[in-house]
Amino acid sequence: MDFDWKPKNFGAVVQKVTSAQGEMLSTMLRQVSKTGYLSCPPPAWDPEGLYRVGANGSRVEVQKLGDDNRWQACAIRPGGKREKQQKFGILDSPALLAADLDLAVGPMGASLLYLDIDDFKAVNTALTERVVDRTVLPELQRIVDRAAQAHGYAYAEGGDEMIVLLPNVAPLVGLAFAEALREVVSKSPFVAEGRTLKLTVSIGLAIALPSVPVRDLPERANRAKAHAKSQGKNAVAICDADGVRCLRLRYDAAPTSVRGPFIKPR
């Protein structure tokens, strides 16, 4: 097969390396065997680092030149403390999303959720914006932050809008996560000025597709969120190869008494 190695950025290299299998993997290994390595631009968080794609037995990996002048397999995600949104300091800054998207797609794919509070204007009117900023929004962000831990990243967009990125996640897992998050929010009490409120969110879920640039995921998820609101709110809508539609994940008892997941269109 023709092999044209002209990576645009570090994220593109990571995507190729982590998804390499079959003929592509064999071709990459042969090329590394001939030249010793494949080129790799440095990531945005380490612009002075020296990176390459090397071989490790029967697989390829992204490597970094260490202080001891030896090439070693490197962590493909930025380490250290992540920049937080300034207003609340709970969720990640939206400025981190673009770089994270470049690394998000793995062998299982990737999913992105876009969510906001249903009837948020009415909540703001009833409580005032100052009270909402002091009580409701920080608590909702904490719920989303805890939900995303060990699964991916959560970002604060404008107002009540939030994004959750689930790297290397299959579509069914992304849907299960979105439905679970919707349910957790709907069952959580929000206390403001001595009042206990019940809130719901509408969630748009976008699935990574080979034919669609990964950086289009937020726009597609936002479109799915709008569809969820148009279908009655407190819902999850998905945008994938079949278009935009509302789905709900439920568990039905199979005849053998083994319980299994089914996706039911709403």
SERO-4910 file (N, C-alpha, C, O; in steps of 0.05 Angstrom, whole numbers):
BEGIN
 pado doro    nc1    nc2    nc3   cac1   cac2   cac3    cc1    cc2    cc3    oc1    oc2    oc3
  Met    A     17    -24      0      0      0      0     18     25      0     40     25     11
  Asp    A      8     47    -12     23     72    -12     25     83     16      5     81     32
  Phe    A     48     93     23     52    103     50     62    132     49     85    137     41
  Asp    A     44    151     55     50    179     54     49    190     82     27    196     93
  Trp    A     72    193     95     73    202    123     78    232    125    101    240    124
  Lys    A     57    247    127     59    276    130     40    285    152     20    298    147
  Pro    A     47    279    177     29    286    199     26    316    203     45    331    202
  Lys    A      1    324    207     -5    353    211      2    363    238     11    385    242
  Asn    A     -2    345    258      4    353    286      7    328    303      4    306    294
  Phe    A     13    333    329     18    311    347     -7    293    350     -5    269    351
  Gly    A    -30    306    351    -55    291    354    -59    272    331    -69    249    335
  Ala    A    -53    281    306    -56    263    283    -38    239    284    -46    217    277
  Val    A    -14    243    295      5    221    298     -6    201    318     -6    177    314
  Val    A    -15    211    341    -26    194    362    -49    178    352    -51    154    357
  Gln    A    -67    190    336    -90    176    325    -81    153    307    -92    131    308
  Lys    A    -61    159    290    -51    138    272    -38    115    287    -42     92    281
  Val    A    -22    122    307     -7    102    323    -26     84    339    -24     60    339
  Thr    A    -45     97    353    -63     81    370    -83     65    355    -94     45    365
  Ser    A    -89     72    330   -108     56    314    -95     38    294   -108     24    279
  Ala    A    -68     38    293    -53     22    272    -58     -8    277    -53    -18    299
  Gln    A    -66    -21    257    -69    -50    258    -69    -61    230    -71    -46    210
  Gly    A    -66    -88    227    -66   -100    201    -45    -90    182    -22    -87    190
  Glu    A    -53    -85    157    -34    -76    137    -21    -50    143      3    -46    138
  Met    A    -36    -31    155    -25     -5    163     -3     -9    183     19      4    181
  Leu    A     -7    -25    204     13    -30    224     38    -43    211     60    -35    218
  Ser    A     34    -62    194     57    -75    180     73    -55    164     97    -56    164
  Thr    A     58    -37    150     72    -17    133     88      2    151    110      9    144
  Met    A     76     11    173     90     29    191    115     16    203    136     28    205
  Leu    A    113    -10    210    136    -24    221    158    -27    201    182    -25    207
  Arg    A    150    -33    176    171    -35    154    185     -8    150    209     -7    146
  Gln    A    169     13    150    181     40    146    200     47    169    222     58    164
  Val    A    192     41    193    209     46    216    235     30    215    256     39    222
  Ser    A    232      5    205    255    -12    202    275     -1    182    299     -4    185
  Lys    A    265     12    161    282     23    140    296     49    150    320     52    146
  Thr    A    281     67    162    291     94    168    299     97    197    312    117    204
  Gly    A    290     79    214    296     81    243    273     94    259    271     89    283
  Tyr    A    257    110    245    235    124    259    217    137    239    224    139    215
  Leu    A    194    147    248    176    164    233    175    191    247    175    192    272
  Ser    A    173    212    232    173    239    244    147    244    261    127    231    256
  Cys    A    149    261    281    127    268    298    130    296    308    149    302    323
  Pro    A    112    314    301    113    342    312    109    341    342     95    323    352
  Pro    A    120    360    357    116    361    386     88    369    393     75    384    377
  Pro    A     77    361    416     50    370    424     51    399    433     72    410    439
  Ala    A     27    411    435     25    439    442     35    444    470     45    466    476
  Trp    A     33    425    488     41    429    516     71    424    521     81    429    543
  Asp    A     85    415    499    114    411    502    128    418    475    139    400    462
  Pro    A    126    443    467    136    451    440    166    447    436    175    446    413
  Glu    A    181    446    458    210    443    455    219    414    456    243    408    452
  Gly    A    201    396    461    208    367    463    213    355    436    204    365    415
  Leu    A    229    334    436    235    319    411    220    292    412    223    276    430
  Tyr    A    204    288    392    186    265    390    190    250    364    199    262    344
  Arg    A    183    224    364    184    208    340    166    184    344    156    179    366
  Val    A    161    170    322    147    144    324    168    122    319    181    121    299
  Gly    A    170    104    339    189     83    338    175     56    341    151     55    345
  Ala    A    190     35    338    179      7    341    186     -4    368    208      1    379
  Asn    A    168    -19    379    172    -34    404    162    -62    400    138    -68    405
  Gly    A    179    -80    390    171   -107    383    152   -106    359    160    -97    337
  Ser    A    128   -116    363    109   -118    341     89    -95    340     68    -97    326
  Arg    A     95    -73    354     77    -50    354     93    -25    350    118    -24    353
  Val    A     79     -3    344     92     23    342     83     40    365     61     36    376
  Glu    A     99     60    373     92     77    395    104    105    391    124    108    377
  Val    A     92    124    404    103    151    404    125    152    425    121    144    448
  Gln    A    148    162    418    171    163    436    181    192    439    178    208    422
  Lys    A    193    197    463    205    223    468    234    219    476    242    200    490
  Leu    A    251    238    467    279    238    475    282    248    503    276    272    508
  Gly    A    292    231    521    294    239    549    319    254    556    336    258    539
  Asp    A    321    262    581    345    277    590    370    260    589    392    270    587
  Asp    A    367    233    589    390    215    587    397    209    558    413    191    552
  Asn    A    385    224    539    390    221    511    381    194    500    392    184    480
  Arg    A    360    183    512    349    157    503    320    162    495    306    177    508
  Trp    A    311    147    474    283    149    466    267    130    482    273    106    485
  Gln    A    245    140    494    228    124    510    199    129    504    192    151    495
  Ala    A    182    109    508    153    113    503    143    136    521    150    138    544
  Cys    A    127    153    509    119    177    524     89    176    530     74    163    516
  Ala    A     81    191    550     53    195    556     41    212    534     53    233    526
  Ile    A     19    204    523      8    218    500    -13    239    508    -26    251    491
  Arg    A    -16    244    534    -34    265    543    -19    284    561      0    275    575
  Pro    A    -26    309    562    -12    328    579    -15    321    608    -36    313    617
  Gly    A      7    323    622      6    318    651      3    344    667      1    365    655
  Gly    A      4    341    693      3    365    710    -25    375    713    -44    363    705
  Lys    A    -27    398    725    -53    410    731    -65    423    706    -51    438    692
  Arg    A    -90    417    701   -104    427    678   -116    454    684   -125    459    706
  Glu    A   -115    472    664   -127    499    668   -157    497    672   -171    483    657
  Lys    A   -167    511    692   -195    511    698   -209    537    687   -196    557    684
  Gln    A   -235    535    683   -250    558    675   -249    578    698   -251    571    721
  Gln    A   -244    603    692   -239    623    712   -262    629    731   -258    634    755
  Lys    A   -286    629    720   -309    638    736   -314    621    761   -318    632    783
  Phe    A   -314    594    758   -319    577    781   -295    560    789   -294    551    812
  Gly    A   -276    555    771   -253    540    778   -258    510    782   -243    497    796
  Ile    A   -280    500    771   -287    472    776   -282    455    751   -267    435    752
  Leu    A   -293    462    728   -289    448    703   -266    459    687   -257    482    692
  Asp    A   -256    444    668   -234    452    652   -241    476    635   -264    480    627
  Ser    A   -220    492    629   -224    514    610   -231    504    583   -220    484    573
  Pro    A   -250    517    569   -256    509    541   -233    512    522   -233    500    500
  Ala    A   -212    527    530   -189    530    513   -173    504    510   -158    501    491
  Leu    A   -178    484    528   -164    459    526   -177    439    507   -165    419    499
  Leu    A   -202    445    499   -217    425    484   -205    418    457   -204    395    450
  Ala    A   -195    438    442   -185    433    416   -162    413    416   -161    394    400
  Ala    A   -143    417    434   -120    398    436   -129    371    445   -119    351    435
  Asp    A   -148    370    464   -158    344    473   -172    329    451   -170    304    449
  Leu    A   -187    343    434   -201    330    412   -182    317    393   -188    295    382
  Asp    A   -159    329    388   -139    318    370   -129    291    379   -119    275    363
  Leu    A   -131    285    406   -121    260    417   -144    241    425   -139    220    435
  Ala    A   -169    249    419   -191    235    431   -198    208    418   -206    189    431
  Val    A   -195    206    392   -204    183    377   -184    160    380   -161    162    372
  Gly    A   -194    137    390   -178    113    392   -191     90    378   -210     95    363
  Pro    A   -182     65    383   -194     42    369   -224     39    374   -238     28    357
  Met    A   -234     49    397   -262     47    403   -278     70    393   -303     70    393
  Gly    A   -264     91    384   -278    115    375   -275    138    395   -255    140    408
  Ala    A   -296    155    397   -297    176    417   -325    187    417   -340    186    398
  Ser    A   -333    198    440   -359    211    443   -356    238    457   -338    242    473
  Leu    A   -374    256    450   -374    282    462   -403    290    469   -421    287    453
  Leu    A   -407    299    494   -433    307    504   -434    338    506   -415    350    515
  Tyr    A   -456    349    498   -461    378    501   -487    380    517   -508    370    508
  Leu    A   -487    394    540   -511    394    557   -515    422    568   -497    438    571
  Asp    A   -540    428    575   -547    451    590   -573    447    605   -587    427    601
  Ile    A   -580    466    623   -603    463    640   -628    469    624   -629    489    609
  Asp    A   -649    453    628   -675    459    616   -688    482    630   -687    485    654
  Asp    A   -700    500    614   -715    523    624   -697    540    642   -705    550    663
  Phe    A   -672    545    633   -653    559    650   -661    588    654   -656    599    675
  Lys    A   -673    600    634   -682    628    637   -702    631    660   -702    651    675
  Ala    A   -720    612    663   -740    613    684   -726    610    711   -735    622    731
  Val    A   -706    593    713   -691    589    738   -677    616    745   -677    624    768
  Asn    A   -664    629    725   -651    654    730   -671    676    739   -665    692    757
  Thr    A   -694    676    727   -714    696    734   -724    691    763   -728    710    778
  Ala    A   -729    666    770   -740    660    796   -720    665    819   -727    673    841
  Leu    A   -694    660    814   -674    662    835   -656    686    833   -643    694    853
  Thr    A   -654    698    810   -635    719    802   -608    706    794   -600    685    804
  Glu    A   -595    720    775   -570    709    764   -548    706    786   -533    687    785
  Arg    A   -547    725    805   -527    724    826   -530    699    843   -511    686    850
  Val    A   -555    692    850   -560    669    866   -554    643    851   -542    625    862
  Val    A   -561    642    826   -556    619    809   -526    615    806   -516    592    808
  Asp    A   -511    636    802   -482    634    800   -469    625    826   -447    613    826
  Arg    A   -482    631    848   -470    624    874   -478    595    883   -464    583    900
  Thr    A   -500    585    873   -510    559    883   -514    538    861   -501    518    861
  Val    A   -532    543    843   -540    523    823   -518    515    804   -512    491    802
  Leu    A   -505    534    791   -485    528    771   -461    514    783   -451    494    772
  Pro    A   -449    524    806   -427    509    817   -433    480    825   -417    462    821
  Glu    A   -457    476    836   -465    449    843   -468    431    819   -459    408    819
  Leu    A   -480    441    798   -483    425    774   -456    419    762   -451    397    752
  Gln    A   -438    438    762   -411    433    751   -397    412    768   -382    396    757
  Arg    A   -401    412    794   -388    391    811   -399    364    804   -384    344    803
  Ile    A   -425    362    799   -437    336    791   -425    326    765   -417    303    763
  Val    A   -423    344    745   -412    336    719   -382    329    722   -373    310    710
  Asp    A   -367    344    738   -339    339    742   -335    311    755   -317    296    746
  Arg    A   -350    305    775   -348    279    788   -355    256    769   -343    235    769
  Ala    A   -375    261    753   -384    240    733   -362    235    712   -358    212    704
  Ala    A   -348    256    704   -328    253    683   -301    241    693   -285    232    677
  Gln    A   -297    242    719   -271    232    729   -267    203    722   -285    186    724
  Ala    A   -243    197    712   -234    170    704   -247    162    677   -242    140    667
  His    A   -264    179    666   -276    173    640   -267    192    618   -264    183    595
  Gly    A   -262    217    625   -254    237    605   -251    264    617   -242    266    640
  Tyr    A   -259    285    602   -255    312    611   -281    327    609   -298    322    592
  Ala    A   -285    346    628   -309    363    628   -301    392    627   -283    400    640
  Tyr    A   -315    407    609   -307    435    604   -332    453    609   -354    445    603
  Ala    A   -326    476    619   -347    496    623   -348    514    599   -328    527    592
  Glu    A   -371    515    586   -375    534    563   -388    559    575   -385    565    598
  Gly    A   -403    573    559   -416    597    569   -441    591    585   -456    572    578
  Gly    A   -447    608    605   -471    605    621   -474    577    633   -457    569    648
  Asp    A   -496    563    627   -501    537    639   -492    514    620   -498    491    626
  Glu    A   -479    520    599   -471    500    579   -445    486    588   -426    499    597
  Met    A   -444    460    584   -420    444    591   -415    423    570   -434    414    556
  Ile    A   -390    415    567   -383    394    548   -368    372    564   -352    378    582
  Val    A   -373    347    557   -358    324    567   -346    309    544   -361    301    526
  Leu    A   -320    305    543   -306    290    523   -299    263    534   -286    261    554
  Leu    A   -307    242    519   -301    215    527   -282    202    506   -292    192    486
  Pro    A   -256    203    511   -237    193    491   -238    162    489   -243    148    509
  Asn    A   -234    152    465   -232    123    461   -256    108    473   -252     88    487
  Val    A   -280    118    468   -304    106    479   -323     97    456   -327    113    438
  Ala    A   -333     73    458   -352     63    438   -379     78    440   -385     88    462
  Pro    A   -394     79    418   -420     93    419   -439     85    441   -451    101    453
  Leu    A   -441     59    445   -460     49    466   -452     58    493   -469     64    510
  Val    A   -426     59    498   -415     68    524   -421     98    527   -429    107    549
  Gly    A   -417    113    506   -423    142    507   -452    147    513   -459    165    528
  Leu    A   -470    131    500   -498    134    505   -505    127    534   -521    141    547
  Ala    A   -494    105    544   -499     97    572   -490    119    591   -503    124    611
  Phe    A   -467    131    586   -456    152    603   -475    176    603   -482    187    624
  Ala    A   -484    184    579   -501    207    576   -528    203    591   -538    220    604
  Glu    A   -539    179    587   -565    173    600   -562    172    631   -579    182    646
  Ala    A   -539    161    640   -534    160    669   -531    188    680   -541    194    702
  Leu    A   -516    206    666   -512    233    675   -539    248    676   -544    263    695
  Arg    A   -555    245    655   -582    258    655   -598    249    680   -611    266    692
  Glu    A   -597    224    686   -613    213    709   -602    224    736   -617    231    754
  Val    A   -575    225    738   -563    234    763   -571    263    768   -578    270    791
  Val    A   -570    280    747   -578    308    751   -607    310    759   -614    326    776
  Ser    A   -625    295    746   -653    297    751   -661    288    779   -681    296    790
  Lys    A   -644    272    792   -649    262    819   -634    278    840   -638    272    864
  Ser    A   -618    297    832   -602    312    852   -617    337    862   -629    351    845
  Pro    A   -617    341    888   -629    366    898   -610    390    896   -586    387    901
  Phe    A   -620    412    888   -605    437    886   -617    457    906   -641    464    904
  Val    A   -601    466    924   -611    484    945   -602    512    940   -578    517    935
  Ala    A   -621    531    940   -615    559    935   -634    576    951   -658    574    949
  Glu    A   -622    594    968   -638    612    984   -660    597   1001   -682    607   1003
  Gly    A   -652    575   1012   -670    559   1029   -691    543   1013   -707    529   1025
  Arg    A   -689    543    987   -708    528    970   -693    504    958   -670    507    950
  Thr    A   -707    482    956   -696    458    943   -708    456    916   -733    454    913
  Leu    A   -691    456    895   -701    455    867   -694    428    855   -675    414    862
  Lys    A   -710    420    836   -705    397    819   -700    408    791   -717    422    779
  Leu    A   -677    401    779   -670    410    752   -666    386    733   -661    364    742
  Thr    A   -670    391    708   -663    371    688   -645    383    667   -643    408    665
  Val    A   -632    366    652   -614    375    630   -622    360    605   -631    338    606
  Ser    A   -617    374    583   -619    361    556   -590    357    547   -573    375    549
  Ile    A   -585    333    535   -558    326    528   -557    318    498   -573    302    489
  Gly    A   -538    330    484   -532    321    457   -507    305    456   -487    313    468
  Leu    A   -507    282    443   -485    264    442   -476    261    413   -491    253    396
  Ala    A   -451    267    408   -439    264    381   -419    242    381   -402    240    399
  Ile    A   -420    225    361   -403    202    358   -382    207    337   -389    217    315
  Ala    A   -357    201    342   -336    205    322   -340    187    298   -345    163    301
  Leu    A   -338    199    275   -342    184    250   -317    187    232   -306    209    231
  Pro    A   -309    167    217   -285    169    200   -288    192    179   -269    204    171
  Ser    A   -313    197    171   -317    216    149   -321    245    159   -324    263    143
  Val    A   -320    249    186   -325    275    197   -301    284    214   -292    269    231
  Pro    A   -291    308    210   -268    318    226   -276    317    256   -298    324    264
  Val    A   -257    308    273   -262    305    301   -269    332    314   -284    333    334
  Arg    A   -259    354    303   -264    380    315   -293    389    309   -301    410    319
  Asp    A   -308    374    293   -336    380    288   -354    368    310   -378    374    310
  Leu    A   -343    352    328   -359    339    348   -375    359    365   -399    354    369
  Pro    A   -364    381    375   -380    400    391   -404    411    376   -426    413    387
  Glu    A   -400    419    351   -422    430    336   -444    409    331   -468    415    333
  Arg    A   -437    385    326   -456    363    321   -470    356    347   -494    351    347
  Ala    A   -456    356    370   -469    351    396   -488    373    403   -509    368    415
  Asn    A   -481    398    397   -498    420    403   -524    418    386   -546    424    396
  Arg    A   -522    409    362   -545    405    345   -563    383    357   -588    385    356
  Ala    A   -550    362    367   -566    340    379   -580    350    404   -602    342    410
  Lys    A   -566    367    419   -579    378    444   -604    394    437   -624    392    451
  Ala    A   -602    410    416   -626    425    408   -649    406    401   -672    412    406
  His    A   -642    384    389   -663    364    382   -675    352    407   -700    348    409
  Ala    A   -658    347    427   -669    336    452   -688    355    465   -709    346    476
  Lys    A   -682    381    464   -701    401    476   -727    402    460   -748    405    472
  Ser    A   -725    399    434   -749    400    417   -767    376    421   -791    376    414
  Gln    A   -756    355    433   -772    330    437   -782    328    466   -790    306    475
  Gly    A   -782    350    481   -793    350    508   -774    354    530   -782    355    553
  Lys    A   -748    357    524   -727    363    544   -722    339    563   -736    318    560
  Asn    A   -703    342    581   -696    320    599   -691    294    583   -702    273    589
  Ala    A   -675    297    562   -672    275    543   -643    275    532   -628    294    535
  Val    A   -636    252    520   -610    249    506   -616    245    476   -631    227    469
  Ala    A   -604    262    460   -606    258    431   -578    252    420   -558    263    430
  Ile    A   -576    235    400   -550    227    390   -547    236    361   -567    235    346
  Cys    A   -523    244    353   -517    251    326   -495    232    316   -472    233    325
  Asp    A   -503    213    298   -483    194    288   -488    190    258   -499    208    245
  Ala    A   -479    168    247   -482    164    219   -511    162    209   -516    166    185
  Asp    A   -529    156    227   -557    154    220   -573    180    224   -597    181    220
  Gly    A   -559    202    231   -572    228    234   -575    235    263   -560    226    280
  Val    A   -595    252    269   -600    261    296   -627    250    306   -647    252    292
  Arg    A   -627    238    330   -651    226    341   -648    223    370   -626    221    381
  Cys    A   -670    221    384   -670    216    413   -670    186    418   -685    171    405
  Leu    A   -653    178    437   -651    150    445   -652    148    475   -643    167    489
  Arg    A   -661    126    485   -659    121    514   -650     93    518   -660     74    507
  Leu    A   -630     90    535   -619     64    542   -635     52    565   -639     65    585
  Arg    A   -644     27    561   -659     14    583   -650    -15    584   -637    -25    566
  Tyr    A   -657    -28    606   -650    -56    610   -675    -73    611   -693    -67    627
  Asp    A   -677    -93    594   -700   -111    593   -691   -139    601   -668   -146    596
  Ala    A   -708   -153    614   -702   -181    622   -705   -198    597   -726   -199    584
  Ala    A   -684   -213    590   -685   -232    568   -698   -257    577   -701   -262    601
  Pro    A   -708   -274    558   -721   -299    565   -704   -317    583   -715   -332    599
  Thr    A   -678   -315    581   -661   -332    597   -656   -320    625   -640   -331    640
  Ser    A   -669   -298    631   -667   -283    656   -640   -268    657   -634   -256    678
  Val    A   -625   -269    636   -601   -252    634   -609   -224    626   -622   -221    605
  Arg    A   -600   -204    641   -608   -177    634   -587   -165    616   -563   -167    620
  Gly    A   -597   -152    595   -578   -140    576   -588   -113    566   -611   -107    569
  Pro    A   -570    -97    555   -577    -69    547   -591    -69    519   -583    -84    501
  Phe    A   -610    -53    517   -623    -48    491   -626    -19    487   -631     -3    505
  Ile    A   -624    -10    462   -628     18    455   -656     21    443   -662      7    424
  Lys    A   -671     38    455   -699     42    446   -702     70    436   -699     89    451
  Pro    A   -709     73    410   -715    100    400   -738    112    414   -758     99    420
  Arg    A   -736    139    419   -758    152    433   -777    165    413   -797    178    420
***
